[in-house]
Amino acid sequence: MADTTLMDKLVSLCKRRGFVFQSSEIYGGLGSVWDYGPLGVELKKNVKDRWWRAMVHARDDIEGLDAAILMHPRVWEASGHVSGFTDPLVDCRQCKNRFRADDARIKGIPGQPDAQCPVCGSRGTLTEPRMFNLMFKTFMGPVEEQAAVVYLRPETAQGIYVNYLNVLQSSRQRIPFGIAQIGKAFRNEITPGNFIFRTREFEQMEMQFFVKPGTDDEWFERWREWRMQWHHGLGLTPSRLQWHRHGPDELAHYARAAFDIQYEFPFGWQEIEGIHNRGDFDLGRHQEFSGKKLEYFDQAANDRYLPLIVETSAGADRVALTLLVDAYREEAVEGETRVVLGFHPAVAPIKAGVFPLVKKDGMPELATALYQDLKRRFPVFYDDSGAIGRRYRRMDEAGTPFGITVDGETAAQRTVTVRHRDSMQQERVGLDQVAEFVAERLGRD
Ligand code: ATP
């Protein structure tokens, strides 16, 4: 399967089955903004829940936070986003398309007469690069005046830094400790694309870990290991995950060290999560700009210092795309193509399909009762229309790991057929053991 074809197929499956729709589609869509449908919202929620469990609930040294999207404008001056969060941008005067100045498809130097637009092919129509800030601006209050400009946050991290003392004091944590947050971020990306890989509105799952100076390298290595393990735990193909170490030219000015976890997408190896040793840059800047002391006082050692920060930053949408790409497969079965999303049961949007084999002989009643029972514990889907093979196929495409059929033997023997999505093997399970059977295979943690 050609790689571009795989992405096309995935986009169309996502729309058809209700994973992801283009935003405002009936108005022609809004560029690189996407909506999650009934199955997509479950998939992304499973990613976020799993992250929250691993980062907050399973640990004693991390607290959760949900900071607002809108923040004091000075935050973005302190963070460097107002002055530094810019990309050089080039416009084509002919076709009105916009590109990053370093777009590999541009021939020649933008602004020069021989430079060629990669879309319309015109020569000499590309403007000189201009710096373009990636933050979305909006206005607070009724009058659109400069004083009231606020930004939609381009990352969730800053909400954590400015609340670090609040969390520390209210939770009675001690350093080393971390703060985790999941939330929306907005970037006016110049070259978004590849479906939900790079979008203008997305969700981040970020954790900032505050450590004593001198212990940062150690914590950085620990966090690298734990985060890679987490991605493996999602059931992703191990050979499609790798580390990318930022070289001196890629490293952000404040970062002491940075590694990306990359996944091999059909469009190449790309970052899904960054792990950064940010040193004392963030708290140092907020201390300077706010005029408030952000030092930590270690009572036992009678020591006062500004903590250093190790950050883990992942995109929920990117991880959802990774799961979709990794799960998608086509198989030839009895002369037909079977499309399967082979999700790990823990992230599958629907855990089981429940089917009466036929709509008579008491089967619908038994199946409905089973469905109602299972529904109290996890998302399940009831389907009584069409041949049983077609019902299985529909669930294969949705990534549902188990198909449970109430058949002619169910009433007398109190058993059902459980059909496994990946192997298509079937086995008989006691009617009153189905819930436990599915629950045991979800591998929740
Ligand atoms: P990239 O180089 O891909 O633009 P970045 O290095 O700017 O990413 P970070 O600022 O480190 O990314 O953001 C952390 C994570 O947030 C990324 O690993 C990614 O998963 C996610 N992310 C960043 N930008 C986007 C976006 N435009 N759309 C979707 N997810 C994003």
Residues whose N, C-alpha, C, O or C-beta is under 5 A from the ligand:
A	BS01	ATP	R187 E189 I196 F197 R198 T199 F202 E271 I272 E273 G274 S313 A314 G315 R318
